[in-house]
Amino acid sequence: MTPRRPTLTLALAAMAVLVASAVAGANGGGNPILVDPFGPSCPAQHKTVVEPDTYSAGSTIVAAAQTGRFFDGGACDNGFATSTTNGASWTSGVLPGITIYTPTPGPYARASDPAVAYDAKHNVWLISSLALDANVNGAAVLASRSTTGGVSWTNPVTIATAANGQNFDKPWIVCDDTATSPFYGSCYAQWDDFGHGNQLKIAYSRDGGVVWTLASTPNIGVIGGQPLVQPSGKIIIPIDNASETVLGALVSTNGGAGWTFVTITSITAKVDPGGIRSGPLPSAEIDGAGKVFVTWEDCRFRSGCSTNDLVYVTSTNGTSWSPVQRIPADPGGVNGTQDTFVPGIGVDKATKGSTAHVSVTYYYFPNVNCTEATCQLFAGSISSSNGGSSWSPQVTLRGPMLVDWFPNTTQGRMFGDYISTSFAGNGTSHGAVIGANAPTSSGFDVALYDPPVRFR
């Protein structure tokens, strides 16, 4: 969910017209909305920004991402970029009170896994973070709060602290913003305990993210959940099992106090080439009526699982789900060679049902038959103005980029395990894109960009 300049016109596959405001330049160009501000005092891979999430409410868009990525996990801190003008201008900085490297230092060695939410009842923006200790273990799940519209942030409150061999991972956060919901103003955080088989963890807050209560949850191994709240107050969390081979959903009808789990489908994903860090974690969003859209990378529609497409499912209740459908990003269809992966889906909550505006931002290699030296990475976008019944042609937002332009990690070159798309109040879809230019003698050149796609 993020923006920037000139224009590219394309015909939408049914009724509406999309204008993709794609930036000019060899790799997309444009000005970044968030850069790594850290210097040698933090011994990370500098001039790197990875793993963004975004959220929008009214004319405000808040993005968060890791800044200054370490090879073995986490970053110097999590940073933020905020626009109160539907993406026309941005304010950025780093979150205070988390790591030892910030001007307002905190107790932790590193930060990771940022996710953004907004609590309309209490008028509070929230960014959840995973705090890492000196051994690069998940020591705590934190929530940074902003009562200034996302422009400034307070020292974080603690959602949960790891103990007795716990090692937290992959937190996410959402709030109930429907005034008629019986749980209006409740916020929900979900994460897993890698130290105990990726055990599911969920907490809730009723006071704007100040005090958090640990919920009773099924004893299951999970990873990569993305909580959503329907207008009724029902919470639905699309989530992978611990091995990322099955997609399921957690459902709560009592404000997060109790949960049930349902299996949605198996996951069939090919390892993406080029030594890129990726995987079939879900990306989930909800339309104005509460219909849930979940997308991930999957090769089930390709002969011999030759390359990954983006696929998606939908549900109106969290317990029964549509069949898996393919998103036609590859210009060559099911016989094409494009490898498409790590999607971030956005749905305009001002739309619903058969007229729901859906936008997916993602990365792709035009030819899956490539190596780390030859793979050319692009960021792309594809959209629907009719709830997924038909899709626009693919739009390139950034690229080509070489894999080695991105920071290295123990699991491969990294732009993030997830990305994000959000709709601003003017109907513009903003995909958070990590863009890289060729490294220089002073290091990497990796930052967060915001190329918007406008429905009209």
Beta strands, then each sheet from edge to edge (+ up, - down):
strand 1: 8-11
strand 2: 17-20
strand 3: 45-57
strand 4: 60-69
strand 5: 75-83
strand 6: 91-94
strand 7: 110-119
strand 8: 124-132
strand 9: 138-146
strand 10: 157-161
strand 11: 168-175
strand 12: 187-193
strand 13: 199-205
strand 14: 213-214
strand 15: 222-223
strand 16: 228-229
strand 17: 235-241
strand 18: 246-252
strand 19: 260-266
strand 20: 283-286
strand 21: 292-298
strand 22: 309-315
strand 23: 325-327
strand 24: 339-347
strand 25: 358-365
strand 26: 376-384
strand 27: 395-402
strand 28: 420-423
strand 29: 428-440
strand 30: 443-449
strand 31: 452-455
sheet 1: 1+ 2- 31+ 29- 28+
sheet 2: 1+ 2- 31+ 29- 30+
sheet 3: 3+ 4- 5+ 6-
sheet 4: 7+ 8- 9+ 10-
sheet 5: 11+ 12- 13+ 14-
sheet 6: 15+ 17- 16+
sheet 7: 15+ 17- 18+ 19-
sheet 8: 20+ 21- 22+ 23-
sheet 9: 24+ 25- 26+ 27-
end
